[in-house]
Amino acid sequence: MPTMNDRANRVADELERDADRLRVAVSRVGGARVIDCGGAVTGSLAAGVLMARACLADLADVQLVPDASGPAVQVRTDDPVRACLGSQYAGWQVKADKFFAMGSGPMRAASAREEIFSHIPAKEESAVAVGVLETKRHPTEEVVAGIVEKLPTVVEKLTLLVAPASSIAGTLQVVARSVETALHKLHELKFDVSQVVSGYGVAPLPPVAKDELGAIGRTNDAILYGGRVTLWVRADDEQLEAIGPQVPSSGSKDHGAPFAEIYARYGDFYRIDPLLFSPAEVTFANLKTGRAFTFGRCEPGLLRKSFFGG
Protein backbone atom coordinates (compact mmCIF):
# COMPACT_ATOMS: atom_id res chain seq x y z
CA MET A 1 0.00 0.00 0.00
CA PRO A 2 1.53 3.37 -0.97
CA THR A 3 2.37 5.79 1.81
CA MET A 4 1.05 9.35 1.87
CA ASN A 5 4.47 10.51 0.71
CA ASP A 6 4.45 7.98 -2.15
CA ARG A 7 1.12 9.37 -3.31
CA ALA A 8 2.29 12.98 -3.10
CA ASN A 9 5.52 12.09 -4.88
CA ARG A 10 3.55 10.78 -7.85
CA VAL A 11 1.78 14.15 -8.05
CA ALA A 12 5.17 15.91 -7.91
CA ASP A 13 6.36 13.66 -10.75
CA GLU A 14 3.40 14.89 -12.80
CA LEU A 15 4.43 18.49 -12.11
CA GLU A 16 7.97 17.74 -13.29
CA ARG A 17 6.90 15.83 -16.40
CA ASP A 18 4.63 18.65 -17.54
CA ALA A 19 6.70 21.56 -16.23
CA ASP A 20 6.56 23.68 -19.39
CA ARG A 21 2.79 23.51 -19.78
CA LEU A 22 2.23 24.07 -16.06
CA ARG A 23 4.72 26.99 -16.07
CA VAL A 24 6.78 25.58 -13.18
CA ALA A 25 10.54 25.17 -12.83
CA VAL A 26 12.41 22.13 -11.49
CA SER A 27 15.86 22.29 -9.92
CA ARG A 28 18.07 20.32 -7.54
CA VAL A 29 19.19 21.90 -4.28
CA GLY A 30 21.26 20.04 -1.69
CA GLY A 31 20.11 16.71 -3.08
CA ALA A 32 16.42 17.65 -2.99
CA ARG A 33 14.11 18.17 -5.95
CA VAL A 34 12.65 21.68 -5.74
CA ILE A 35 9.64 22.55 -7.90
CA ASP A 36 8.96 26.29 -8.08
CA CYS A 37 5.25 26.76 -8.73
CA GLY A 38 5.02 30.52 -8.36
CA GLY A 39 8.11 32.23 -6.97
CA ALA A 40 10.37 33.00 -9.91
CA VAL A 41 7.83 31.61 -12.40
CA THR A 42 4.25 32.46 -13.33
CA GLY A 43 2.79 29.10 -12.38
CA SER A 44 -0.78 28.17 -13.30
CA LEU A 45 -4.17 27.15 -12.00
CA ALA A 46 -3.39 23.55 -12.92
CA ALA A 47 -0.15 23.72 -10.93
CA GLY A 48 -2.12 25.06 -7.96
CA VAL A 49 -4.51 22.10 -8.13
CA LEU A 50 -1.57 19.69 -8.23
CA MET A 51 0.12 21.51 -5.32
CA ALA A 52 -3.07 21.18 -3.29
CA ARG A 53 -3.38 17.50 -4.16
CA ALA A 54 0.22 16.85 -3.11
CA CYS A 55 -0.32 18.82 0.08
CA LEU A 56 -3.29 16.56 0.85
CA ALA A 57 -1.14 13.48 0.08
CA ASP A 58 -3.43 12.92 -2.92
CA LEU A 59 -6.08 11.67 -0.51
CA ALA A 60 -8.56 14.28 -1.70
CA ASP A 61 -10.07 15.48 -4.94
CA VAL A 62 -9.38 19.16 -5.69
CA GLN A 63 -11.19 21.06 -8.44
CA LEU A 64 -12.00 24.56 -9.60
CA VAL A 65 -15.77 24.97 -9.75
CA PRO A 66 -18.09 27.90 -10.54
CA ASP A 67 -19.46 29.82 -7.57
CA ALA A 68 -21.97 32.66 -7.29
CA SER A 69 -19.36 35.37 -7.87
CA GLY A 70 -16.62 33.51 -9.76
CA PRO A 71 -14.34 30.48 -9.43
CA ALA A 72 -14.11 28.52 -6.21
CA VAL A 73 -11.84 25.76 -4.92
CA GLN A 74 -13.66 22.54 -4.06
CA VAL A 75 -12.16 19.77 -1.92
CA ARG A 76 -13.63 16.39 -1.03
CA THR A 77 -12.00 13.58 0.91
CA ASP A 78 -12.94 10.25 2.43
CA ASP A 79 -9.75 10.18 4.51
CA PRO A 80 -10.03 13.59 6.18
CA VAL A 81 -7.85 13.11 9.25
CA ARG A 82 -4.79 11.86 7.41
CA ALA A 83 -5.27 14.13 4.39
CA CYS A 84 -5.92 17.33 6.34
CA LEU A 85 -4.28 17.00 9.76
CA GLY A 86 -1.62 14.43 8.93
CA SER A 87 -0.53 16.16 5.73
CA GLN A 88 -2.08 19.49 4.69
CA TYR A 89 -1.97 21.37 7.99
CA ALA A 90 0.95 23.83 7.99
CA GLY A 91 2.50 22.68 11.25
CA TRP A 92 6.23 22.71 10.39
CA GLN A 93 8.08 26.01 10.77
CA VAL A 94 11.02 25.86 8.36
CA LYS A 95 13.76 28.27 9.48
CA ALA A 96 17.34 28.82 8.38
CA ASP A 97 19.32 32.06 8.62
CA LYS A 98 16.95 34.65 7.03
CA PHE A 99 14.68 32.01 5.47
CA PHE A 100 11.24 31.28 6.96
CA ALA A 101 8.31 29.34 5.57
CA MET A 102 5.40 27.36 6.92
CA GLY A 103 5.82 23.76 5.84
CA SER A 104 2.97 21.40 5.06
CA GLY A 105 2.50 18.17 3.14
CA PRO A 106 3.14 14.54 4.07
CA MET A 107 6.80 15.09 4.96
CA ARG A 108 5.25 16.08 8.32
CA ALA A 109 3.96 12.52 8.76
CA ALA A 110 7.41 11.12 7.98
CA SER A 111 8.99 13.39 10.59
CA ALA A 112 6.04 13.18 13.03
CA ARG A 113 7.66 15.57 15.51
CA GLU A 114 4.59 17.74 16.00
CA GLU A 115 2.41 17.15 19.04
CA ILE A 116 -0.65 16.49 16.87
CA PHE A 117 0.83 13.15 15.74
CA SER A 118 0.35 11.77 19.24
CA HIS A 119 -3.41 12.17 18.69
CA ILE A 120 -3.96 11.01 15.11
CA PRO A 121 -2.97 7.82 13.23
CA ALA A 122 -0.83 9.46 10.57
CA LYS A 123 2.83 8.65 11.32
CA GLU A 124 4.53 6.73 8.55
CA GLU A 125 7.82 5.37 7.25
CA SER A 126 8.60 6.23 3.66
CA ALA A 127 11.65 6.26 1.40
CA VAL A 128 10.44 9.53 -0.13
CA ALA A 129 9.22 12.75 1.48
CA VAL A 130 7.23 15.61 -0.05
CA GLY A 131 6.68 19.03 1.46
CA VAL A 132 5.01 22.29 0.45
CA LEU A 133 6.59 25.61 1.43
CA GLU A 134 4.60 28.86 1.30
CA THR A 135 7.37 31.27 0.31
CA LYS A 136 8.69 33.33 -2.58
CA ARG A 137 12.30 32.55 -1.70
CA HIS A 138 14.01 29.52 -3.17
CA PRO A 139 15.15 27.13 -0.43
CA THR A 140 18.93 27.03 -0.02
CA GLU A 141 21.13 24.03 0.70
CA GLU A 142 21.03 25.07 4.36
CA VAL A 143 17.21 25.00 4.33
CA VAL A 144 17.18 21.56 2.71
CA ALA A 145 19.75 20.25 5.19
CA GLY A 146 17.63 21.50 8.09
CA ILE A 147 14.58 19.64 6.77
CA VAL A 148 16.55 16.45 6.09
CA GLU A 149 17.94 16.58 9.62
CA LYS A 150 14.40 16.28 10.99
CA LEU A 151 13.44 13.39 8.73
CA PRO A 152 14.26 9.76 9.58
CA THR A 153 17.24 8.19 7.83
CA VAL A 154 14.93 5.86 5.88
CA VAL A 155 14.00 8.87 3.69
CA GLU A 156 16.17 8.77 0.55
CA LYS A 157 14.51 11.41 -1.63
CA LEU A 158 13.02 14.80 -0.70
CA THR A 159 10.80 16.95 -2.92
CA LEU A 160 9.76 20.50 -2.03
CA LEU A 161 6.98 22.35 -3.83
CA VAL A 162 7.37 26.11 -3.42
CA ALA A 163 5.03 29.05 -4.09
CA PRO A 164 4.07 32.27 -2.29
CA ALA A 165 0.45 33.05 -1.52
CA SER A 166 0.82 35.98 -3.93
CA SER A 167 0.91 33.68 -6.96
CA ILE A 168 -1.71 31.84 -8.99
CA ALA A 169 -0.80 28.40 -7.67
CA GLY A 170 -0.04 29.65 -4.17
CA THR A 171 -3.39 31.39 -3.81
CA LEU A 172 -5.24 28.27 -4.95
CA GLN A 173 -3.42 25.82 -2.70
CA VAL A 174 -4.07 28.00 0.38
CA VAL A 175 -7.78 28.36 -0.41
CA ALA A 176 -7.93 24.55 -0.76
CA ARG A 177 -7.67 24.36 3.05
CA SER A 178 -11.35 24.80 3.89
CA VAL A 179 -11.84 21.26 5.23
CA GLU A 180 -8.46 21.31 6.97
CA THR A 181 -9.31 24.45 8.95
CA ALA A 182 -12.56 22.86 10.14
CA LEU A 183 -10.76 19.67 11.19
CA HIS A 184 -8.01 21.59 12.98
CA LYS A 185 -10.57 23.75 14.79
CA LEU A 186 -12.39 20.62 15.97
CA HIS A 187 -9.11 19.15 17.18
CA GLU A 188 -8.32 22.35 19.09
CA LEU A 189 -11.78 22.16 20.69
CA LYS A 190 -10.95 18.62 21.90
CA PHE A 191 -13.45 16.96 19.57
CA ASP A 192 -12.50 13.38 18.68
CA VAL A 193 -11.69 13.86 14.98
CA SER A 194 -11.72 10.10 14.41
CA GLN A 195 -15.50 10.55 14.38
CA VAL A 196 -15.19 12.50 11.11
CA VAL A 197 -15.73 10.06 8.24
CA SER A 198 -15.70 12.30 5.14
CA GLY A 199 -15.36 15.98 4.32
CA TYR A 200 -16.34 18.43 1.61
CA GLY A 201 -15.46 22.10 1.35
CA VAL A 202 -15.64 24.97 -1.10
CA ALA A 203 -14.25 28.50 -0.86
CA PRO A 204 -14.06 31.37 -3.38
CA LEU A 205 -10.78 31.88 -5.23
CA PRO A 206 -9.71 35.52 -4.73
CA PRO A 207 -7.77 37.67 -7.18
CA VAL A 208 -4.00 37.21 -6.75
CA ALA A 209 -2.67 40.00 -4.55
CA LYS A 210 0.43 41.97 -5.51
CA ASP A 211 2.26 41.25 -2.21
CA GLU A 212 2.35 38.55 0.45
CA LEU A 213 0.51 40.49 3.15
CA GLY A 214 -2.35 41.24 0.77
CA ALA A 215 -2.40 37.62 -0.37
CA ILE A 216 -2.49 36.30 3.18
CA GLY A 217 -5.41 38.61 3.86
CA ARG A 218 -7.43 37.56 0.82
CA THR A 219 -6.79 33.83 1.12
CA ASN A 220 -7.71 33.85 4.81
CA ASP A 221 -10.87 35.85 4.09
CA ALA A 222 -11.87 33.37 1.37
CA ILE A 223 -12.19 30.68 4.05
CA LEU A 224 -13.16 32.83 7.07
CA TYR A 225 -16.01 34.58 5.28
CA GLY A 226 -16.72 32.42 2.22
CA GLY A 227 -15.74 28.86 3.11
CA ARG A 228 -18.53 26.29 3.38
CA VAL A 229 -17.72 22.85 4.77
CA THR A 230 -19.78 19.70 5.30
CA LEU A 231 -18.46 16.95 7.56
CA TRP A 232 -20.01 13.49 7.74
CA VAL A 233 -19.58 12.28 11.32
CA ARG A 234 -20.58 9.54 13.74
CA ALA A 235 -21.27 11.37 16.99
CA ASP A 236 -23.99 12.20 19.49
CA ASP A 237 -26.36 14.97 18.40
CA GLU A 238 -25.96 16.64 21.79
CA GLN A 239 -22.20 16.77 21.28
CA LEU A 240 -22.61 18.43 17.87
CA GLU A 241 -25.16 20.94 19.16
CA ALA A 242 -22.84 21.90 22.01
CA ILE A 243 -19.64 22.30 20.01
CA GLY A 244 -21.16 23.50 16.73
CA PRO A 245 -21.40 27.26 17.43
CA GLN A 246 -17.69 27.36 18.29
CA VAL A 247 -16.51 25.73 15.06
CA PRO A 248 -17.07 28.39 12.34
CA SER A 249 -15.05 31.61 12.28
CA SER A 250 -18.03 33.50 13.77
CA GLY A 251 -17.21 31.77 17.07
CA SER A 252 -14.14 34.02 17.41
CA LYS A 253 -14.04 37.45 19.05
CA ASP A 254 -11.97 38.69 16.07
CA HIS A 255 -14.61 37.76 13.48
CA GLY A 256 -16.20 40.58 11.50
CA ALA A 257 -13.42 42.45 9.67
CA PRO A 258 -11.17 41.63 6.71
CA PHE A 259 -8.12 39.71 7.85
CA ALA A 260 -5.76 42.52 6.76
CA GLU A 261 -7.53 44.87 9.17
CA ILE A 262 -7.39 42.31 11.98
CA TYR A 263 -3.67 41.81 11.38
CA ALA A 264 -3.05 45.58 11.34
CA ARG A 265 -4.91 45.90 14.64
CA TYR A 266 -2.60 43.43 16.39
CA GLY A 267 0.61 43.87 14.40
CA ASP A 268 1.47 40.26 15.21
CA PHE A 269 -0.03 37.17 13.58
CA TYR A 270 0.26 35.16 16.81
CA ARG A 271 -1.81 37.67 18.82
CA ILE A 272 -4.87 37.03 16.64
CA ASP A 273 -7.44 34.75 18.25
CA PRO A 274 -6.51 31.23 17.00
CA LEU A 275 -10.20 30.28 17.05
CA LEU A 276 -10.74 32.65 14.10
CA PHE A 277 -9.10 30.26 11.63
CA SER A 278 -12.00 28.15 10.38
CA PRO A 279 -14.64 28.22 7.64
CA ALA A 280 -17.55 30.65 7.58
CA GLU A 281 -20.14 27.88 7.62
CA VAL A 282 -19.91 24.30 8.86
CA THR A 283 -22.53 21.58 8.47
CA PHE A 284 -22.39 18.29 10.38
CA ALA A 285 -24.24 15.38 8.77
CA ASN A 286 -24.60 12.82 11.53
CA LEU A 287 -24.49 9.27 10.16
CA LYS A 288 -25.41 7.97 13.60
CA THR A 289 -28.82 9.67 13.77
CA GLY A 290 -29.55 11.00 10.28
CA ARG A 291 -29.77 14.58 11.55
CA ALA A 292 -27.82 17.54 10.19
CA PHE A 293 -26.73 20.77 11.88
CA THR A 294 -25.42 23.97 10.28
CA PHE A 295 -23.50 26.67 12.11
CA GLY A 296 -22.07 30.01 11.00
CA ARG A 297 -22.73 32.11 7.92
CA CYS A 298 -20.99 33.50 4.87
CA GLU A 299 -20.26 37.24 4.68
CA PRO A 300 -20.36 38.30 1.01
CA GLY A 301 -19.95 41.98 1.90
CA LEU A 302 -16.67 41.33 3.71
CA LEU A 303 -15.47 39.20 0.80
CA ARG A 304 -16.18 42.02 -1.68
CA LYS A 305 -14.30 44.45 0.54
CA SER A 306 -11.34 42.10 0.82
CA PHE A 307 -11.17 41.02 -2.83
CA PHE A 308 -12.19 44.22 -4.61
CA GLY A 309 -11.97 47.00 -2.05
CA GLY A 310 -15.73 47.63 -2.22
N, C-alpha and C positions, 0 to 999 in steps of 0.2 A: 504494500500500500504506500503510495507516495506521501512524503511528509509535506507540511505546509510550505516549507522552503523549496522543495522539489517543484511544487505546483507554481509557486511564484517565479521560480527560475525559468520555467517553460514560457511564462508570459514575457519575461525579460529577453529570452531568446527571440521571441516574435518581434520585440522592439528592435533588437539588433539586426535581424534579418531584413526588416523593412524600414531601416533607418532613414533612407532618403525620402521615401513617401511620407513618413511620419514626421519628418523634419526634426530628427533627434541626432545626437552625435555620440559616438562610442569611443572610449579611450581606455587605456590601462594605467592605473595609478597604484604604485606600491603593491602590485600583484593582484589588485582588485579590478573588476570590470566596472567602469563608471559610465552610466548612460545619462547624458544631459538632455532633459526633456523640456527645458525652458529657461535656462540661465543665459548661456551664450548663443542659444539658437531660438528660433521662433516657436518650435513645438507645434502641436496640433490638438484638436479635439480628440482625435483617435488615440493619440499618445496619452492624453489625460485619462481616457477610459482604461487603457492598458495599465497605466500607473495605479489607478484605483483598484483594478483587479489584482495586481501584484500585491498591493498594500493589504488587501483582504485575503491574501494567500490563495487567490482564485477560488475561494469558497463562496463567492457571491456573484450574481449577475449585475452588471453595471451598464446602464444605457442612458442616452440622451432622449428625453421624451418631451412632447409639447405640453406646456402649462398655460394657465390663463393669460399670462403676460409675456410669454416667451419660452425659451428652452429651460428644462429642468433636468436634474440628475436623479435618476431612479436606481435604487439598490434593493435587491431581494436576496435573502439567504436562508437556507435551512440548517446552517451550522453557525448561528449567530455569536455564540460565546467565543469559539476559537477564531472565527473570521474577524470579529470586531475587537474583542478584548485581548485575545491572544496574539493578534497580528496588527490590525489597523490602528489601534490606539497609540498616540504619539507619547510613549512613556520613557523613551531613551534620550537623555540630553547628551548630544555629541559635542564635546568641547576639545579644543586644541589650540593653544596660543590665542590668536584673535578670531578663530573660527568657532561658530556656534550654530547648531541646527537641532531641531527636534526630530528624532529618529522614530520611524514606525516601520511596519512590515514584519514578516515572520522571523527576521533575524533576532527579534526580541524573544521569541519562543525558544530559539537555539541557545541564547544566552541565559534567559530565565532568571535574571538577577533582580528584577522588579518584585516588589512585595505582592503585587496582584497575582503572580504565578503560584503563590501558596494557596490561592482560593479557587483557581480555575484549572481544569485539566488540559493544559495547552503546552506544557514543556515537551521538547522533542530533541532527538539526536538526528543530525543531518550532515551529509558531507558538503552541502552547499548552504549558503546563507544569502538572503536578499533583504535589503533595507531600502527605505525611502527617506530622503532628507529634504526638508523644506528649507531651501536656501538658494541664493543666487550665486554664491561662491562655489567654485570647484573644490572638492575635497583634496587635500594635499596628502603626501605620503604619511605625514605625521597623523593626520586625521584617520586614515585607513589603518595605520598601525594601532591607534588607540581603540578602534572598533575590534580589530582582530584579537587584541589582548583580552577583550571581554567575552570572546567566543571560545567554546571548547576546542581542544586540539583536533577533534574529529572533523571540524569544518576545513575543507580543502580549497573551496572557491567562494569568494565573496563578490556580490554584485550590489552596486548602489545606484538607485534611480534618484536623480536630482532635479528639482525645479522650485523656483520661488512661487509664492502665492500670486505674485504679480505677473503671471504668465498664463497662457491659455490652458496648458495642461495642469499647471499648479493650482489654478483656480478650481478646475473641475475636480481634481482629486481631493481637495479639501472639502468641497461641497458634498462629496460622496460619503461624508461621515455622519449623515443623519441618524442612521440606526446605531452606529457606534456611540454617539453622544447619549442616546437614550439608555443604552446598555450600561455605559459607564456611570451615568447618573443613578441608575438603579443599584449598581454595585456600591456606590458611595452612600446610598441610603440604607445599606445593609439588607437589600432584597436578595434572595437566593436566585442568582441569574441562571442557575441550572434549570429553573422552571420555565425559562424562555425557550420555546421550541423552534420558532421561525420569526423572521423579521422582514419588514418592508418599509422603505422610506423614500421620500421624494422631497427635493428642495430646489428652489429656483437658481439658475446659473446666472450670476451677476456679470456685468461688464468687467473686463479686466482692468484693474486699477493701474495707474502709472507708477506707483511706488508700493513698497511692502506694507507700510502702515495702512494705507488706503485699502490694499487688498485684504489684509487681515480683518479690517472693519467690515468690508462687504461680504466676505466669505462667512464670517461669524454671523452677520445679520441674516444671511440666506437661511441658515439653520435656526437661529434664535427666533426669527419672526416669520419665516416662511416654510420651515421644515415640518413635514407631516409624517408621522411614523405609526405603523401598526405592528404590534407584537402579539404573536399567538403564544399563550402561556397555559400552564397547568398550575393553578393556584386557588386559594380561597377567595371568593368574592369580597369578603370583608377586608382581606388583606389588600386587595386592589383598590377598594374604595378608600381605605385609610392612607395608602401611600400615593395614590394617583395624583392629587392636587400638587404634590411636591415635585413631580417628575418633569413637567414641561418648564420652559424658561420663565414662564409667568410666576413660578413658585419662588423666584429670587427677588430680593429687595432691589437689585440693580436693573430689573426688567423695565423697559419702557422708553429707552432712548437708543439711537444708533450706537453700535459698539464703539465707533471712533470717539463719540462724545463721552461714553463711559470711561474709556481709556484715558482721555484727556483730563477727566475729573480726578482720577486717581494718580496718573503719571507713572503707574507701576502695574504691569499685567497681573502680578501675584497678589495685589490688594483687591482686585475685583472678586466679588462673591463667586466662589467656584460652583455654586449651585445654579448660576446663570447658564452654564454651558450645556444646553439640551435643546431638543426641538421645540417649536412653537406649540405643536399639538401632538398628543400621544393617545393612541387607542389601544386598549388591551382587549383581545378576543380570548375569552376564557374557554379552553377546550374541556375543562372539568365540568362546567355548568352550562355552557352554551350562551352565557351572557357576555355583553360587550360594554366597555366603559370608555368614554372619551374625556380627556382633560386638556385644558389650555385652548389657545386660539391663535390664528395667524393675524398678523398686523400689516396689511398691505400698504397702509400709509407710511409706516416706518421703513418698509422696503423701498418704496419710491424715493423717500428722502435719502436713504443710504445709497441706492444705485444711481439715481439721476439728479439728486440735489433738490427734488421738488417736495 
